[in-house]
Amino acid sequence: MTPAGNVTRVPDNVAAKPKQPGFEDTLAELEALVARMEAGSLPLDEALRSFERGVQLTRECQASLQAAQQRVQMLTELRGGAALQDFTTAAAEPGAATEP
C-alpha cells in the first residue's frame, strides 16, 4: 500500500516474466552437465534426465548464437550494404591479401 492507502500494482507482464539466463550462463550449465555425465557415475534415470536437459541447453545456445549472428548481419548491412565474407585466419592478419 502507498501512504495514501492505495494499492500499487505491478503490471502482469512485468511480474510474470522470469529472467532468461544469458548465453554464458546456459553454456556454463551445459559444460557442468557434460562433466557430470562424462564422470560416468550417474544412475541411468538421472543420466537420461541430464541428457534431455543437455539437448535443451544446446538448443538454447544455438538459438542465442543464431540471434547474435542475425543481429551482426543486420548491423553490417545497415552500414552501407557491406558484403559479408567468411572469416579466414589469413584475412585477419595485418597486411594479408584477401582472395576474391
The first five atom37 places (N, CA, C, CB, O) and aatype in JSON, in Angstrom:
{
  "aatype": [12, 16, 14, 0, 7, 2, 19, 16, 1, 19, 14, 3, 2, 19, 0, 0, 11, 14, 11, 5, 14, 7, 13, 6, 3, 16, 10, 0, 6, 10, 6, 0, 10, 19, 0, 1, 12, 6, 0, 7, 15, 10, 14, 10, 3, 6, 0, 10, 1, 15, 13, 6, 1, 7, 19, 5, 10, 16, 1, 6, 4, 5, 0, 15, 10, 5, 0, 0, 5, 5, 1, 19, 5, 12, 10, 16, 6, 10, 1, 7, 7, 0, 0, 10, 5, 3, 13, 16, 16, 0, 0, 0, 6, 14, 7, 0, 0, 16, 6, 14],
  "atom_mask": [
    [1, 1, 1, 1, 1],
    [1, 1, 1, 1, 1],
    [1, 1, 1, 1, 1],
    [1, 1, 1, 1, 1],
    [1, 1, 1, 0, 1],
    [1, 1, 1, 1, 1],
    [1, 1, 1, 1, 1],
    [1, 1, 1, 1, 1],
    [1, 1, 1, 1, 1],
    [1, 1, 1, 1, 1],
    [1, 1, 1, 1, 1],
    [1, 1, 1, 1, 1],
    [1, 1, 1, 1, 1],
    [1, 1, 1, 1, 1],
    [1, 1, 1, 1, 1],
    [1, 1, 1, 1, 1],
    [1, 1, 1, 1, 1],
    [1, 1, 1, 1, 1],
    [1, 1, 1, 1, 1],
    [1, 1, 1, 1, 1],
    [1, 1, 1, 1, 1],
    [1, 1, 1, 0, 1],
    [1, 1, 1, 1, 1],
    [1, 1, 1, 1, 1],
    [1, 1, 1, 1, 1],
    [1, 1, 1, 1, 1],
    [1, 1, 1, 1, 1],
    [1, 1, 1, 1, 1],
    [1, 1, 1, 1, 1],
    [1, 1, 1, 1, 1],
    [1, 1, 1, 1, 1],
    [1, 1, 1, 1, 1],
    [1, 1, 1, 1, 1],
    [1, 1, 1, 1, 1],
    [1, 1, 1, 1, 1],
    [1, 1, 1, 1, 1],
    [1, 1, 1, 1, 1],
    [1, 1, 1, 1, 1],
    [1, 1, 1, 1, 1],
    [1, 1, 1, 0, 1],
    [1, 1, 1, 1, 1],
    [1, 1, 1, 1, 1],
    [1, 1, 1, 1, 1],
    [1, 1, 1, 1, 1],
    [1, 1, 1, 1, 1],
    [1, 1, 1, 1, 1],
    [1, 1, 1, 1, 1],
    [1, 1, 1, 1, 1],
    [1, 1, 1, 1, 1],
    [1, 1, 1, 1, 1],
    [1, 1, 1, 1, 1],
    [1, 1, 1, 1, 1],
    [1, 1, 1, 1, 1],
    [1, 1, 1, 0, 1],
    [1, 1, 1, 1, 1],
    [1, 1, 1, 1, 1],
    [1, 1, 1, 1, 1],
    [1, 1, 1, 1, 1],
    [1, 1, 1, 1, 1],
    [1, 1, 1, 1, 1],
    [1, 1, 1, 1, 1],
    [1, 1, 1, 1, 1],
    [1, 1, 1, 1, 1],
    [1, 1, 1, 1, 1],
    [1, 1, 1, 1, 1],
    [1, 1, 1, 1, 1],
    [1, 1, 1, 1, 1],
    [1, 1, 1, 1, 1],
    [1, 1, 1, 1, 1],
    [1, 1, 1, 1, 1],
    [1, 1, 1, 1, 1],
    [1, 1, 1, 1, 1],
    [1, 1, 1, 1, 1],
    [1, 1, 1, 1, 1],
    [1, 1, 1, 1, 1],
    [1, 1, 1, 1, 1],
    [1, 1, 1, 1, 1],
    [1, 1, 1, 1, 1],
    [1, 1, 1, 1, 1],
    [1, 1, 1, 0, 1],
    [1, 1, 1, 0, 1],
    [1, 1, 1, 1, 1],
    [1, 1, 1, 1, 1],
    [1, 1, 1, 1, 1],
    [1, 1, 1, 1, 1],
    [1, 1, 1, 1, 1],
    [1, 1, 1, 1, 1],
    [1, 1, 1, 1, 1],
    [1, 1, 1, 1, 1],
    [1, 1, 1, 1, 1],
    [1, 1, 1, 1, 1],
    [1, 1, 1, 1, 1],
    [1, 1, 1, 1, 1],
    [1, 1, 1, 1, 1],
    [1, 1, 1, 0, 1],
    [1, 1, 1, 1, 1],
    [1, 1, 1, 1, 1],
    [1, 1, 1, 1, 1],
    [1, 1, 1, 1, 1],
    [1, 1, 1, 1, 1]
  ],
  "atom_positions": [
    [[0.83, -1.19, 0.0], [0.0, 0.0, 0.0], [0.87, 1.25, 0.0], [-0.94, 0.0, 1.21], [1.95, 1.27, 0.6]],
    [[0.4, 2.25, -0.67], [1.1, 3.53, -0.69], [0.67, 4.33, 0.53], [0.81, 4.3, -2.0], [-0.3, 3.96, 1.19]],
    [[1.37, 5.41, 0.84], [0.99, 6.22, 2.0], [-0.45, 6.7, 1.96], [1.9, 7.41, 2.11], [-1.06, 6.88, 3.02]],
    [[-1.02, 6.9, 0.79], [-2.39, 7.36, 0.68], [-3.38, 6.22, 0.86], [-2.61, 8.05, -0.66], [-4.59, 6.45, 0.84]],
    [[-2.87, 4.99, 1.03], [-3.76, 3.86, 1.22], [-4.1, 3.13, -0.06], [0.0, 0.0, 0.0], [-4.87, 2.16, -0.04]],
    [[-3.55, 3.56, -1.17], [-3.8, 2.9, -2.45], [-2.86, 1.71, -2.62], [-3.64, 3.89, -3.61], [-1.72, 1.74, -2.16]],
    [[-3.34, 0.7, -3.26], [-2.51, -0.47, -3.53], [-1.78, -0.24, -4.85], [-3.38, -1.77, -3.58], [-2.39, 0.07, -5.87]],
    [[-0.46, -0.4, -4.8], [0.34, -0.26, -6.02], [0.43, -1.64, -6.66], [1.76, 0.33, -5.72], [0.84, -2.6, -6.01]],
    [[0.07, -1.73, -7.91], [0.05, -3.0, -8.61], [1.1, -3.02, -9.7], [-1.35, -3.27, -9.19], [1.23, -2.08, -10.49]],
    [[1.85, -4.1, -9.73], [2.85, -4.3, -10.78], [2.13, -4.9, -11.97], [4.04, -5.21, -10.3], [1.36, -5.85, -11.8]],
    [[2.35, -4.37, -13.18], [1.7, -4.94, -14.35], [2.02, -6.43, -14.49], [2.13, -4.19, -15.62], [3.13, -6.86, -14.19]],
    [[1.03, -7.2, -14.95], [1.18, -8.64, -15.07], [2.35, -9.05, -15.96], [-0.08, -9.25, -15.61], [3.05, -10.01, -15.66]],
    [[2.57, -8.31, -17.04], [3.64, -8.69, -17.96], [5.02, -8.49, -17.35], [3.53, -7.9, -19.24], [5.99, -9.11, -17.79]],
    [[5.14, -7.63, -16.34], [6.42, -7.42, -15.67], [6.62, -8.49, -14.61], [6.49, -6.01, -15.04], [7.71, -9.07, -14.51]],
    [[5.6, -8.77, -13.82], [5.72, -9.72, -12.72], [5.84, -11.15, -13.21], [4.55, -9.59, -11.81], [6.53, -11.95, -12.58]],
    [[5.19, -11.49, -14.3], [5.14, -12.88, -14.75], [6.32, -13.26, -15.63], [3.86, -13.12, -15.48], [6.45, -14.43, -15.99]],
    [[7.16, -12.32, -15.99], [8.23, -12.58, -16.95], [9.51, -12.94, -16.19], [8.46, -11.36, -17.87], [10.2, -12.05, -15.7]],
    [[9.85, -14.25, -16.1], [11.09, -14.6, -15.43], [12.29, -14.24, -16.3], [11.11, -16.1, -15.08], [12.21, -14.27, -17.53]],
    [[13.38, -13.89, -15.66], [14.58, -13.51, -16.4], [15.21, -14.74, -17.03], [15.59, -12.78, -15.49], [15.48, -15.73, -16.34]],
    [[15.45, -14.68, -18.33], [16.09, -15.77, -19.05], [17.59, -15.72, -18.77], [15.79, -15.68, -20.58], [18.19, -14.64, -18.77]],
    [[18.2, -16.89, -18.54], [19.65, -16.88, -18.35], [20.34, -16.49, -19.66], [20.15, -18.26, -17.86], [19.83, -16.79, -20.74]],
    [[21.46, -15.85, -19.57], [22.21, -15.43, -20.75], [22.94, -16.61, -21.38], [0.0, 0.0, 0.0], [22.97, -17.71, -20.83]],
    [[23.53, -16.35, -22.53], [24.26, -17.39, -23.26], [25.35, -17.99, -22.39], [24.85, -16.81, -24.55], [25.5, -19.21, -22.33]],
    [[26.12, -17.14, -21.73], [27.24, -17.62, -20.93], [26.77, -18.51, -19.79], [28.03, -16.44, -20.37], [27.39, -19.54, -19.5]],
    [[25.67, -18.14, -19.13], [25.12, -18.96, -18.04], [24.63, -20.31, -18.56], [23.98, -18.23, -17.33], [24.85, -21.34, -17.93]],
    [[23.96, -20.28, -19.7], [23.45, -21.51, -20.29], [24.59, -22.43, -20.7], [22.56, -21.2, -21.5], [24.55, -23.63, -20.46]],
    [[25.62, -21.85, -21.3], [26.78, -22.64, -21.71], [27.51, -23.22, -20.5], [27.73, -21.78, -22.54], [27.95, -24.37, -20.54]],
    [[27.63, -22.44, -19.44], [28.29, -22.93, -18.22], [27.51, -24.1, -17.61], [28.42, -21.79, -17.18], [28.1, -25.08, -17.16]],
    [[26.18, -24.0, -17.61], [25.35, -25.1, -17.11], [25.54, -26.34, -17.97], [23.87, -24.69, -17.07], [25.65, -27.45, -17.45]],
    [[25.58, -26.15, -19.28], [25.78, -27.27, -20.2], [27.14, -27.92, -19.97], [25.65, -26.79, -21.66], [27.24, -29.15, -19.94]],
    [[28.18, -27.12, -19.82], [29.51, -27.66, -19.58], [29.58, -28.45, -18.28], [30.55, -26.53, -19.56], [30.2, -29.51, -18.23]],
    [[28.94, -27.94, -17.22], [28.91, -28.65, -15.94], [28.14, -29.96, -16.07], [28.27, -27.77, -14.85], [28.53, -30.98, -15.49]],
    [[27.06, -29.94, -16.82], [26.25, -31.13, -17.03], [27.05, -32.19, -17.78], [24.96, -30.79, -17.81], [27.02, -33.37, -17.42]],
    [[27.77, -31.77, -18.81], [28.59, -32.7, -19.59], [29.67, -33.31, -18.7], [29.23, -31.98, -20.79], [29.94, -34.51, -18.79]],
    [[30.29, -32.51, -17.86], [31.33, -33.02, -16.96], [30.78, -34.09, -16.02], [31.94, -31.87, -16.15], [31.42, -35.11, -15.8]],
    [[29.58, -33.85, -15.47], [28.96, -34.85, -14.58], [28.65, -36.13, -15.34], [27.67, -34.29, -13.94], [28.84, -37.23, -14.83]],
    [[28.17, -35.98, -16.57], [27.83, -37.16, -17.36], [29.08, -37.93, -17.78], [27.02, -36.76, -18.61], [29.09, -39.16, -17.8]],
    [[30.14, -37.2, -18.11], [31.39, -37.86, -18.51], [32.03, -38.62, -17.37], [32.36, -36.85, -19.05], [32.78, -39.57, -17.59]],
    [[31.74, -38.2, -16.14], [32.29, -38.9, -14.98], [31.77, -40.34, -14.91], [31.95, -38.13, -13.68], [32.42, -41.21, -14.34]],
    [[30.59, -40.58, -15.48], [30.04, -41.93, -15.58], [29.44, -42.49, -14.31], [0.0, 0.0, 0.0], [29.19, -43.69, -14.23]],
    [[29.22, -41.66, -13.33], [28.7, -42.17, -12.06], [27.2, -41.92, -11.85], [29.45, -41.55, -10.93], [26.68, -42.21, -10.78]],
    [[26.52, -41.39, -12.85], [25.09, -41.11, -12.71], [24.27, -42.37, -12.93], [24.66, -40.01, -13.7], [24.58, -43.16, -13.83]],
    [[23.23, -42.56, -12.13], [22.31, -43.66, -12.41], [21.61, -43.42, -13.76], [21.25, -43.8, -11.25], [21.55, -42.28, -14.23]],
    [[21.1, -44.46, -14.36], [20.52, -44.38, -15.7], [19.43, -43.32, -15.8], [19.97, -45.73, -16.1], [19.43, -42.52, -16.72]],
    [[18.49, -43.32, -14.85], [17.39, -42.34, -14.91], [17.92, -40.91, -14.86], [16.4, -42.57, -13.75], [17.45, -40.04, -15.6]],
    [[18.87, -40.67, -13.99], [19.43, -39.32, -13.88], [20.25, -38.97, -15.12], [20.3, -39.19, -12.62], [20.25, -37.81, -15.56]],
    [[20.93, -39.94, -15.69], [21.7, -39.71, -16.92], [20.76, -39.33, -18.06], [22.52, -40.96, -17.29], [21.07, -38.44, -18.85]],
    [[19.61, -40.0, -18.16], [18.64, -39.68, -19.2], [18.06, -38.28, -19.01], [17.52, -40.72, -19.21], [17.9, -37.54, -19.98]],
    [[17.74, -37.92, -17.77], [17.23, -36.57, -17.49], [18.3, -35.53, -17.83], [16.79, -36.44, -16.01], [18.0, -34.47, -18.38]],
    [[19.54, -35.86, -17.49], [20.63, -34.94, -17.78], [20.83, -34.79, -19.28], [21.93, -35.43, -17.13], [21.08, -33.69, -19.78]],
    [[20.71, -35.9, -20.0], [20.84, -35.85, -21.46], [19.74, -34.97, -22.06], [20.77, -37.27, -22.07], [20.02, -34.14, -22.94]],
    [[18.51, -35.13, -21.59], [17.39, -34.31, -22.09], [17.64, -32.83, -21.79], [16.06, -34.77, -21.46], [17.38, -31.97, -22.63]],
    [[18.13, -32.55, -20.6], [18.44, -31.16, -20.23], [19.57, -30.63, -21.11], [18.83, -31.05, -18.72], [19.54, -29.48, -21.53]],
    [[20.54, -31.46, -21.39], [21.65, -31.06, -22.25], [21.18, -30.71, -23.65], [0.0, 0.0, 0.0], [21.66, -29.75, -24.25]],
    [[20.25, -31.5, -24.18], [19.69, -31.2, -25.5], [18.98, -29.85, -25.47], [18.7, -32.33, -25.96], [19.14, -29.04, -26.39]],
    [[18.21, -29.61, -24.42], [17.5, -28.33, -24.29], [18.5, -27.17, -24.2], [16.59, -28.35, -23.03], [18.31, -26.14, -24.86]],
    [[19.54, -27.32, -23.4], [20.53, -26.27, -23.25], [21.28, -26.02, -24.57], [21.53, -26.62, -22.15], [21.57, -24.87, -24.91]],
    [[21.57, -27.09, -25.29], [22.24, -26.95, -26.59], [21.38, -26.16, -27.55], [22.56, -28.33, -27.19], [21.88, -25.29, -28.26]],
    [[20.1, -26.45, -27.58], [19.19, -25.71, -28.46], [19.11, -24.24, -28.07], [17.79, -26.34, -28.43], [19.05, -23.37, -28.94]],
    [[19.1, -23.97, -26.77], [19.06, -22.58, -26.32], [20.33, -21.84, -26.73], [18.88, -22.51, -24.79], [20.27, -20.69, -27.17]],
    [[21.49, -22.5, -26.6], [22.75, -21.89, -27.02], [22.75, -21.64, -28.52], [23.94, -22.79, -26.62], [23.17, -20.57, -28.98]],
    [[22.3, -22.62, -29.29], [22.24, -22.45, -30.74], [21.33, -21.3, -31.13], [21.77, -23.75, -31.41], [21.65, -20.53, -32.04]],
    [[20.2, -21.18, -30.46], [19.26, -20.09, -30.76], [19.89, -18.73, -30.42], [17.94, -20.27, -29.98], [19.72, -17.77, -31.17]],
    [[20.61, -18.66, -29.31], [21.28, -17.41, -28.94], [22.34, -17.03, -29.96], [21.91, -17.53, -27.55], [22.45, -15.87, -30.36]],
    [[23.12, -18.02, -30.39], [24.16, -17.75, -31.39], [23.55, -17.33, -32.72], [25.03, -18.98, -31.59], [24.07, -16.43, -33.38]],
    [[22.47, -17.97, -33.11], [21.81, -17.61, -34.37], [21.26, -16.19, -34.29], [20.68, -18.6, -34.69], [21.37, -15.43, -35.25]],
    [[20.66, -15.84, -33.16], [20.13, -14.48, -32.99], [21.26, -13.45, -33.05], [19.37, -14.35, -31.66], [21.1, -12.39, -33.65]],
    [[22.39, -13.76, -32.43], [23.53, -12.85, -32.46], [24.06, -12.71, -33.88], [24.65, -13.34, -31.52], [24.42, -11.61, -34.32]],
    [[24.12, -13.81, -34.61], [24.59, -13.78, -35.99], [23.67, -12.92, -36.85], [24.69, -15.2, -36.56], [24.14, -12.15, -37.69]],
    [[22.37, -13.05, -36.64], [21.42, -12.24, -37.41], [21.57, -10.76, -37.08], [19.98, -12.7, -37.11], [21.48, -9.91, -37.97]],
    [[21.81, -10.43, -35.81], [22.0, -9.03, -35.43], [23.24, -8.46, -36.09], [22.1, -8.89, -33.91], [23.22, -7.34, -36.6]],
    [[24.32, -9.24, -36.09], [25.56, -8.78, -36.72], [25.33, -8.57, -38.21], [26.7, -9.8, -36.49], [25.78, -7.58, -38.77]],
    [[24.63, -9.5, -38.84], [24.35, -9.38, -40.27], [23.52, -8.13, -40.55], [23.63, -10.63, -40.79], [23.81, -7.39, -41.49]],
    [[22.49, -7.9, -39.75], [21.66, -6.72, -39.95], [22.47, -5.45, -39.77], [20.47, -6.73, -38.99], [22.35, -4.52, -40.57]],
    [[23.29, -5.39, -38.74], [24.1, -4.2, -38.49], [25.11, -3.98, -39.62], [24.83, -4.32, -37.15], [25.37, -2.84, -40.02]],
    [[25.67, -5.06, -40.11], [26.63, -4.95, -41.21], [25.94, -4.43, -42.46], [27.29, -6.3, -41.49], [26.49, -3.57, -43.15]],
    [[24.77, -4.92, -42.75], [24.03, -4.48, -43.93], [23.58, -3.04, -43.79], [22.82, -5.38, -44.17], [23.51, -2.33, -44.79]],
    [[23.27, -2.6, -42.59], [22.84, -1.22, -42.38], [23.98, -0.22, -42.56], [22.25, -1.07, -40.99], [23.75, 0.96, -42.81]],
    [[25.2, -0.69, -42.44], [26.36, 0.21, -42.54], [26.85, 0.31, -43.97], [27.49, -0.28, -41.63], [28.04, 0.11, -44.22]],
    [[25.98, 0.61, -44.9], [26.38, 0.87, -46.27], [26.33, -0.33, -47.18], [0.0, 0.0, 0.0], [26.95, -0.33, -48.24]],
    [[25.6, -1.36, -46.79], [25.44, -2.51, -47.66], [26.7, -3.32, -47.85], [0.0, 0.0, 0.0], [26.89, -3.9, -48.91]],
    [[27.56, -3.37, -46.86], [28.79, -4.15, -46.98], [28.46, -5.61, -47.16], [29.69, -3.95, -45.74], [27.52, -6.13, -46.56]],
    [[29.24, -6.27, -47.98], [29.04, -7.69, -48.24], [29.69, -8.51, -47.14], [29.61, -8.09, -49.62], [30.8, -8.21, -46.71]],
    [[29.0, -9.54, -46.69], [29.55, -10.43, -45.68], [30.51, -11.4, -46.35], [28.44, -11.2, -44.95], [30.27, -11.88, -47.45]],
    [[31.61, -11.68, -45.66], [32.59, -12.62, -46.16], [32.91, -13.6, -45.06], [33.87, -11.9, -46.65], [32.81, -13.27, -43.88]],
    [[33.28, -14.82, -45.44], [33.71, -15.8, -44.46], [34.99, -15.33, -43.8], [33.9, -17.2, -45.11], [35.85, -14.73, -44.45]],
    [[35.12, -15.6, -42.53], [36.32, -15.24, -41.79], [37.4, -16.26, -42.07], [36.03, -15.14, -40.28], [37.16, -17.47, -42.01]],
    [[38.59, -15.77, -42.38], [39.74, -16.66, -42.54], [40.87, -16.1, -41.71], [40.15, -16.81, -44.04], [40.95, -14.89, -41.5]],
    [[41.74, -16.95, -41.25], [42.87, -16.51, -40.42], [43.77, -15.57, -41.21], [43.68, -17.71, -39.91], [44.24, -14.57, -40.68]],
    [[44.0, -15.88, -42.48], [44.86, -15.04, -43.3], [44.28, -13.65, -43.46], [45.09, -15.67, -44.67], [45.02, -12.66, -43.43]],
    [[43.0, -13.55, -43.62], [42.36, -12.25, -43.8], [42.42, -11.43, -42.52], [40.92, -12.41, -44.25], [42.35, -10.2, -42.58]],
    [[42.54, -12.09, -41.38], [42.57, -11.38, -40.11], [43.96, -10.84, -39.79], [42.11, -12.29, -39.01], [44.1, -9.97, -38.93]],
    [[44.98, -11.34, -40.46], [46.33, -10.9, -40.2], [46.59, -9.58, -40.89], [47.35, -11.95, -40.65], [46.18, -9.39, -42.03]],
    [[47.28, -8.65, -40.21], [47.56, -7.35, -40.83], [48.39, -7.53, -42.09], [48.29, -6.42, -39.84], [49.35, -8.3, -42.1]],
    [[48.02, -6.82, -43.14], [48.77, -6.85, -44.38], [48.53, -8.05, -45.24], [0.0, 0.0, 0.0], [49.16, -8.2, -46.29]],
    [[47.61, -8.94, -44.82], [47.34, -10.14, -45.61], [46.45, -9.8, -46.79], [46.68, -11.24, -44.75], [45.54, -8.98, -46.67]],
    [[46.71, -10.41, -47.89], [45.89, -10.2, -49.09], [44.63, -11.03, -48.97], [46.66, -10.55, -50.38], [44.67, -12.15, -48.45]],
    [[43.52, -10.5, -49.45], [42.28, -11.24, -49.42], [42.02, -11.86, -50.78], [41.11, -10.35, -49.01], [42.42, -11.31, -51.81]],
    [[41.36, -13.01, -50.76], [41.04, -13.68, -52.01], [39.75, -13.14, -52.58], [40.95, -15.19, -51.81], [38.86, -12.76, -51.81]],
    [[39.6, -13.07, -53.9], [38.35, -12.56, -54.49], [37.21, -13.5, -54.3], [38.53, -12.29, -55.97], [36.09, -13.22, -54.74]]
  ]
}
